[in-house]
Each structure stands twice: as structure tokens, then as C-alpha cells.
Amino acid sequence: MLNKDHFIDTLAISDIRLRIKQAMSKNLNKAVQNVIELEAFLKTEQRLSSVNSSLKAVEQETTRGE
């Protein structure tokens, strides 16, 4: 049977592992919910970062063309 601490210890990304430990989830289900939520936040941040980089590149190209 998988317990909460074993689940947390098997997380591949150390930053996520640390944040989930800091959340002090009371049980395995809550730990899983926290991981899913954190991964969603991180993916959203990555997408926003990518969009911002693309916008900056377009702005630079536009400025050079003037």
C-alpha cells in the first residue's frame, strides 16, 4: 500500500517534492491533489513565460523594422 510519505518521496522534481512537504498534507489524497494543483500552476507559468518571450521577440523585430 502506498502511503503519503512514500508518494511524496518518489516525486521526480525536488522543488515540487519540497513544496508538497511544506503543505503538510494530512493524507495521500490531499498530497495528490496538491501535486496536481502545483503542476497545473507550473505549466500555466511556463506557457505565460513562453508567450511573453514571443511577444518580446515580435516587439524587437517591429522596432528594428521602423
All heavy atoms as an XYZ file, in Angstrom:
525
protein
N       0.838     -1.181      0.000
C       0.000      0.000      0.000
C       0.888      1.251      0.000
O       1.852      1.338      0.733
C      -0.913     -0.028      1.222
C      -1.783      1.189      1.346
S      -2.841      1.042      2.789
C      -4.217      1.940      2.211
N       0.552      2.185     -0.861
C       1.299      3.430     -0.982
C       0.858      4.391      0.113
O      -0.325      4.651      0.288
C       1.029      4.046     -2.361
C       1.780      5.322     -2.711
C       3.274      5.050     -2.807
C       1.282      5.867     -4.030
N       1.812      4.898      0.857
C       1.435      5.906      1.845
C       1.878      7.286      1.384
O       2.622      7.432      0.429
C       1.963      5.560      3.242
C       3.470      5.707      3.367
O       4.097      6.471      2.662
N       4.043      4.951      4.284
N       1.408      8.286      2.076
C       1.641      9.680      1.690
C       3.130     10.003      1.600
O       3.591     10.575      0.610
C       0.954     10.608      2.694
C       1.204     12.076      2.440
C       0.734     12.917      3.596
C       1.582     12.612      4.778
N       1.828     13.639      5.720
N       3.905      9.629      2.604
C       5.324      9.967      2.615
C       6.082      9.290      1.479
O       6.955      9.900      0.855
C       5.947      9.594      3.964
C       5.387     10.437      5.099
O       5.072     11.621      4.857
O       5.255      9.915      6.218
N       5.739      8.046      1.185
C       6.387      7.344      0.076
C       6.048      8.028     -1.250
O       6.920      8.221     -2.097
C       5.959      5.874      0.048
C       6.620      5.090     -1.028
N       7.959      4.767     -0.989
C       6.148      4.603     -2.194
C       8.273      4.103     -2.086
N       7.193      3.982     -2.836
N       4.791      8.403     -1.422
C       4.365      9.111     -2.628
C       5.168     10.395     -2.809
O       5.711     10.664     -3.879
C       2.867      9.429     -2.564
C       2.399     10.383     -3.629
C       2.294      9.969     -4.944
C       2.080     11.696     -3.316
C       1.873     10.854     -5.934
C       1.653     12.581     -4.293
C       1.556     12.157     -5.605
N       5.271     11.179     -1.764
C       5.994     12.455     -1.835
C       7.467     12.216     -2.150
O       8.055     12.911     -2.979
C       5.818     13.253     -0.526
C       4.353     13.697     -0.377
C       6.752     14.465     -0.489
C       4.015     14.308      0.969
N       8.057     11.211     -1.509
C       9.482     10.931     -1.731
C       9.780     10.466     -3.153
O      10.908     10.608     -3.621
C       9.976      9.880     -0.732
C      10.055     10.433      0.681
O      10.110     11.670      0.846
O      10.056      9.617      1.630
N       8.782      9.940     -3.861
C       9.025      9.458     -5.226
C       8.808     10.531     -6.293
O       9.034     10.270     -7.468
C       8.142      8.238     -5.552
O       6.776      8.616     -5.435
C       8.447      7.066     -4.639
N       8.393     11.729     -5.892
C       8.209     12.802     -6.868
C       9.556     13.148     -7.492
O      10.558     13.317     -6.801
C       7.585     14.036     -6.207
C       6.164     13.838     -5.685
C       5.733     15.040     -4.852
C       5.197     13.606     -6.828
N       9.580     13.256     -8.806
C      10.840     13.428     -9.540
C      11.458     14.811     -9.377
O      12.674     14.950     -9.334
C      10.619     13.122    -11.020
N      10.645     15.835     -9.293
C      11.171     17.203     -9.247
C      11.297     17.648     -7.793
O      10.303     17.717     -7.062
C      10.263     18.159    -10.049
C      10.163     17.677    -11.489
C      10.774     19.592     -9.975
C       9.155     18.411    -12.334
N      12.519     17.946     -7.383
C      12.773     18.251     -5.974
C      12.002     19.476     -5.480
O      11.563     19.510     -4.333
C      14.269     18.427     -5.720
O      14.771     19.515     -6.466
N      11.810     20.467     -6.347
C      11.070     21.667     -5.939
C       9.617     21.314     -5.603
O       9.072     21.779     -4.611
C      11.126     22.723     -7.036
C      10.530     24.044     -6.597
O      10.838     24.491     -5.462
O       9.748     24.634     -7.364
N       9.006     20.470     -6.428
C       7.633     20.041     -6.153
C       7.605     19.218     -4.869
O       6.733     19.404     -4.023
C       7.054     19.244     -7.345
C       6.833     20.183     -8.533
C       5.751     18.547     -6.951
C       6.325     19.500     -9.782
N       8.557     18.325     -4.730
C       8.629     17.491     -3.523
C       8.695     18.358     -2.272
O       7.974     18.145     -1.307
C       9.844     16.563     -3.633
C       9.870     15.443     -2.651
C      10.942     14.401     -2.935
N      12.245     14.944     -3.272
C      12.816     14.868     -4.472
N      12.194     14.269     -5.474
N      14.001     15.368     -4.693
N       9.538     19.378     -2.315
C       9.689     20.277     -1.173
C       8.405     21.038     -0.872
O       7.976     21.155      0.282
C      10.806     21.281     -1.477
C      11.921     21.418     -0.473
C      13.049     22.218     -1.032
C      11.479     21.870      0.857
N       7.780     21.560     -1.905
C       6.542     22.327     -1.712
C       5.417     21.466     -1.159
O       4.633     21.914     -0.338
C       6.114     22.977     -3.022
C       7.028     24.103     -3.429
C       6.614     24.661     -4.756
N       7.589     25.594     -5.255
C       7.283     26.735     -5.834
N       6.024     27.076     -5.999
N       8.221     27.527     -6.270
N       5.347     20.210     -1.606
C       4.301     19.320     -1.112
C       4.571     18.965      0.351
O       3.649     18.909      1.166
C       4.191     18.049     -1.992
C       3.814     18.436     -3.424
C       3.197     17.067     -1.404
C       2.553     19.292     -3.555
N       5.823     18.762      0.698
C       6.151     18.508      2.107
C       5.783     19.720      2.964
O       5.255     19.580      4.061
C       7.632     18.173      2.265
C       7.969     16.771      1.819
C       9.433     16.447      2.040
C       9.733     15.023      1.615
N      11.129     14.650      1.856
N       6.056     20.917      2.456
C       5.729     22.131      3.199
C       4.225     22.310      3.373
O       3.783     22.909      4.346
C       6.308     23.359      2.492
C       7.800     23.465      2.617
C       8.358     24.631      1.813
O       7.825     24.988      0.767
N       9.436     25.210      2.310
N       3.440     21.773      2.445
C       1.985     21.897      2.536
C       1.426     21.046      3.680
O       0.298     21.257      4.119
C       1.334     21.490      1.218
N       2.216     20.106      4.164
C       1.826     19.226      5.274
C       0.457     18.583      5.061
O      -0.434     18.676      5.906
C       1.858     19.987      6.600
C       3.238     20.404      7.023
S       3.221     21.100      8.673
C       3.905     22.705      8.356
N       0.315     17.943      3.925
C      -0.933     17.250      3.605
C      -1.228     16.202      4.674
O      -0.339     15.484      5.117
C      -0.809     16.561      2.246
O      -0.443     17.492      1.268
N      -2.486     16.109      5.046
C      -2.882     15.182      6.108
C      -2.972     13.729      5.641
O      -2.858     12.816      6.441
C      -4.206     15.609      6.718
C      -4.118     16.941      7.435
C      -5.397     17.237      8.181
C      -5.385     18.609      8.779
N      -4.565     18.760      9.942
N      -3.169     13.521      4.333
C      -3.286     12.147      3.837
C      -2.833     12.088      2.375
O      -2.523     13.101      1.766
C      -4.724     11.631      3.993
C      -5.741     12.516      3.292
O      -5.570     12.873      2.128
N      -6.803     12.878      4.005
N      -2.810     10.875      1.839
C      -2.344     10.655      0.469
C      -3.209     11.395     -0.541
O      -2.694     12.012     -1.473
C      -2.323      9.159      0.158
C      -1.922      8.756     -1.259
C      -0.519      9.258     -1.596
C      -2.019      7.253     -1.431
N      -4.523     11.343     -0.388
C      -5.405     12.026     -1.345
C      -5.129     13.523     -1.401
O      -5.094     14.114     -2.481
C      -6.875     11.784     -0.996
C      -7.326     10.387     -1.332
O      -6.743      9.736     -2.183
N      -8.352      9.918     -0.644
N      -4.929     14.145     -0.256
C      -4.645     15.585     -0.224
C      -3.278     15.873     -0.860
O      -3.114     16.864     -1.573
C      -4.703     16.107      1.215
C      -4.573     17.596      1.307
C      -5.694     18.309      0.576
C      -5.537     19.812      0.713
N      -6.391     20.553     -0.198
N      -2.305     15.011     -0.634
C      -0.980     15.188     -1.248
C      -1.081     15.112     -2.769
O      -0.478     15.916     -3.480
C      -0.006     14.135     -0.714
N      -1.855     14.149     -3.273
C      -2.049     14.013     -4.723
C      -2.735     15.261     -5.274
O      -2.335     15.795     -6.315
C      -2.856     12.730     -5.061
C      -3.254     12.707     -6.531
C      -2.053     11.493     -4.697
N      -3.765     15.747     -4.587
C      -4.449     16.969     -5.015
C      -3.480     18.148     -5.063
O      -3.499     18.940     -6.011
C      -5.600     17.306     -4.068
C      -6.786     16.396     -4.185
C      -7.844     16.705     -3.128
O      -7.600     17.408     -2.158
N      -9.027     16.153     -3.331
N      -2.628     18.252     -4.059
C      -1.651     19.352     -4.022
C      -0.667     19.271     -5.183
O      -0.318     20.288     -5.785
C      -0.900     19.361     -2.696
C      -1.752     19.817     -1.536
O      -2.776     20.469     -1.719
N      -1.351     19.466     -0.333
N      -0.226     18.057     -5.514
C       0.707     17.881     -6.630
C       0.038     18.275     -7.947
O       0.624     18.994     -8.765
C       1.227     16.424     -6.703
C       1.974     16.178     -8.004
C       2.120     16.128     -5.519
N      -1.182     17.829     -8.149
C      -1.903     18.155     -9.384
C      -2.077     19.665     -9.517
O      -1.849     20.245    -10.582
C      -3.264     17.430     -9.433
C      -3.031     15.923     -9.581
C      -4.144     17.957    -10.558
C      -4.270     15.079     -9.362
N      -2.455     20.308     -8.429
C      -2.641     21.757     -8.448
C      -1.323     22.484     -8.732
O      -1.266     23.394     -9.562
C      -3.202     22.212     -7.100
C      -3.528     23.675     -7.030
C      -4.157     24.028     -5.693
O      -5.364     23.775     -5.528
O      -3.422     24.552     -4.824
N      -0.261     22.064     -8.079
C       1.041     22.699     -8.277
C       1.535     22.504     -9.708
O       2.044     23.445    -10.333
C       2.052     22.142     -7.282
C       3.450     22.732     -7.311
C       3.415     24.255     -7.137
C       4.309     22.106     -6.230
N       1.369     21.308    -10.256
C       1.786     21.067    -11.637
C       0.988     21.934    -12.608
O       1.547     22.440    -13.586
C       1.633     19.595    -11.993
C       2.701     18.721    -11.369
C       2.564     17.255    -11.731
O       1.465     16.828    -12.137
O       3.571     16.542    -11.617
N      -0.294     22.126    -12.339
C      -1.117     22.989    -13.199
C      -0.607     24.427    -13.147
O      -0.508     25.093    -14.177
C      -2.576     22.917    -12.774
N      -0.291     24.903    -11.949
C       0.255     26.260    -11.810
C       1.567     26.402    -12.571
O       1.783     27.385    -13.284
C       0.495     26.618    -10.341
C      -0.744     26.883     -9.547
C      -0.822     26.465     -8.229
C      -1.833     27.554    -10.089
C      -1.960     26.709     -7.470
C      -2.974     27.802     -9.337
C      -3.031     27.382     -8.034
N       2.450     25.419    -12.423
C       3.755     25.482    -13.086
C       3.609     25.463    -14.613
O       4.304     26.205    -15.313
C       4.648     24.330    -12.621
C       5.103     24.406    -11.165
C       5.856     23.138    -10.779
C       5.964     25.634    -10.920
N       2.715     24.631    -15.127
C       2.501     24.582    -16.581
C       1.939     25.896    -17.095
O       2.321     26.374    -18.163
C       1.570     23.423    -16.949
C       2.248     22.084    -16.847
C       1.321     20.954    -17.222
C       2.047     19.624    -17.076
N       1.204     18.497    -17.422
N       1.034     26.503    -16.333
C       0.476     27.801    -16.720
C       1.574     28.856    -16.752
O       1.649     29.657    -17.684
C      -0.642     28.218    -15.748
O      -1.675     27.228    -15.803
C      -1.217     29.573    -16.108
N       2.427     28.852    -15.742
C       3.537     29.814    -15.694
C       4.481     29.623    -16.876
O       4.955     30.593    -17.464
C       4.304     29.682    -14.377
C       3.598     30.293    -13.198
C       3.356     31.786    -13.363
O       4.272     32.518    -13.783
O       2.231     32.224    -13.082
N       4.755     28.379    -17.240
C       5.628     28.101    -18.381
C       5.018     28.631    -19.673
O       5.709     29.223    -20.494
C       5.896     26.603    -18.501
C       6.808     26.066    -17.439
C       6.911     24.554    -17.462
O       6.091     23.870    -18.071
N       7.907     24.022    -16.778
N       3.706     28.418    -19.833
C       3.027     28.916    -21.040
C       3.068     30.433    -21.093
O       3.334     31.022    -22.142
C       1.585     28.420    -21.090
C       1.465     27.060    -21.704
C       0.007     26.696    -21.955
N      -0.225     25.476    -21.194
C      -1.155     25.307    -20.276
N      -2.012     26.246    -20.013
N      -1.262     24.176    -19.636
N       2.789     31.081    -19.968
C       2.812     32.548    -19.930
C       4.211     33.075    -20.223
O       4.372     34.062    -20.935
C       2.345     33.052    -18.558
C       0.864     32.905    -18.264
C       0.568     33.307    -16.819
C       0.025     33.731    -19.224
N       5.195     32.410    -19.698
C       6.575     32.813    -19.936
C       6.922     32.690    -21.417
O       7.570     33.556    -21.994
C       7.494     31.925    -19.109
O       8.715     32.520    -18.897
N       6.458     31.622    -22.035
C       6.704     31.399    -23.459
C       6.009     32.470    -24.302
O       6.593     33.016    -25.246
C       6.205     30.013    -23.861
O       6.330     29.827    -25.233
N       4.767     32.791    -23.962
C       4.022     33.824    -24.685
C       4.713     35.170    -24.531
O       4.878     35.908    -25.501
C       2.553     33.896    -24.187
C       1.860     35.147    -24.698
C       1.799     32.656    -24.609
N       5.147     35.492    -23.318
C       5.832     36.768    -23.088
C       7.127     36.855    -23.889
O       7.456     37.905    -24.435
C       6.105     36.967    -21.596
C       4.845     37.306    -20.826
O       3.872     37.792    -21.394
N       4.855     37.047    -19.542
N       7.857     35.749    -23.980
C       9.094     35.731    -24.768
C       8.789     35.970    -26.243
O       9.500     36.711    -26.923
C       9.813     34.392    -24.598
O      10.261     34.247    -23.289
N       7.727     35.347    -26.725
C       7.340     35.526    -28.126
C       6.934     36.968    -28.399
O       7.290     37.541    -29.430
C       6.182     34.593    -28.481
O       6.586     33.260    -28.371
N       6.188     37.566    -27.484
C       5.771     38.958    -27.653
C       6.966     39.902    -27.662
O       7.020     40.838    -28.461
C       4.794     39.365    -26.541
C       3.399     38.749    -26.622
C       2.589     39.125    -25.399
C       2.685     39.185    -27.896
N       7.933     39.645    -26.802
C       9.138     40.487    -26.771
C       9.900     40.381    -28.081
O      10.399     41.381    -28.596
C      10.031     40.086    -25.599
C       9.495     40.541    -24.266
C      10.397     40.116    -23.140
C       9.770     40.469    -21.800
N      10.573     40.008    -20.670
N       9.979     39.155    -28.628
C      10.677     38.967    -29.901
C       9.968     39.728    -31.021
O      10.611     40.360    -31.854
C      10.757     37.486    -30.234
N       8.651     39.694    -31.041
C       7.872     40.420    -32.058
C       8.086     41.912    -31.891
O       8.272     42.639    -32.872
C       6.373     40.047    -31.978
C       5.537     40.983    -32.831
C       6.166     38.605    -32.388
N       8.075     42.386    -30.670
C       8.288     43.829    -30.421
C       9.664     44.262    -30.900
O       9.806     45.318    -31.497
C       8.141     44.130    -28.919
C       6.720     44.100    -28.419
C       6.626     44.273    -26.914
O       7.663     44.319    -26.226
O       5.492     44.366    -26.417
N      10.676     43.435    -30.648
C      12.027     43.754    -31.087
C      12.118     43.808    -32.613
O      12.748     44.696    -33.177
C      13.022     42.768    -30.519
C      13.232     42.921    -29.026
C      14.124     41.827    -28.446
O      14.472     40.854    -29.120
N      14.477     41.983    -27.190
N      11.492     42.850    -33.273
C      11.504     42.817    -34.731
C      10.768     44.051    -35.295
O      11.207     44.643    -36.278
C      10.855     41.539    -35.245
C      11.700     40.309    -35.063
C      12.995     40.368    -35.830
O      13.001     40.826    -36.991
O      14.034     39.968    -35.261
N       9.674     44.414    -34.668
C       8.891     45.569    -35.102
C       9.704     46.842    -34.931
O       9.728     47.703    -35.822
C       7.570     45.681    -34.304
O       6.862     44.461    -34.464
C       6.730     46.822    -34.791
N      10.409     46.955    -33.817
C      11.214     48.140    -33.543
C      12.373     48.244    -34.543
O      12.687     49.335    -35.015
C      11.775     48.083    -32.109
O      10.687     47.941    -31.196
C      12.537     49.345    -31.769
N      12.989     47.124    -34.888
C      14.094     47.129    -35.841
C      13.635     47.533    -37.239
O      14.369     48.137    -37.997
C      14.737     45.750    -35.926
C      15.549     45.391    -34.737
C      16.219     44.063    -34.931
N      16.645     43.555    -33.635
C      16.745     42.296    -33.327
N      16.461     41.379    -34.216
N      17.154     41.926    -32.138
N      12.401     47.180    -37.573
C      11.885     47.444    -38.901
C      11.473     48.891    -39.129
O      11.218     49.308    -40.244
N      11.404     49.665    -38.076
C      10.964     51.062    -38.228
C      12.026     51.959    -38.776
O      13.155     51.901    -38.703
C      10.487     51.605    -36.870
C       9.229     50.919    -36.404
C       8.767     51.424    -35.034
O       9.428     52.287    -34.430
O       7.730     50.933    -34.578
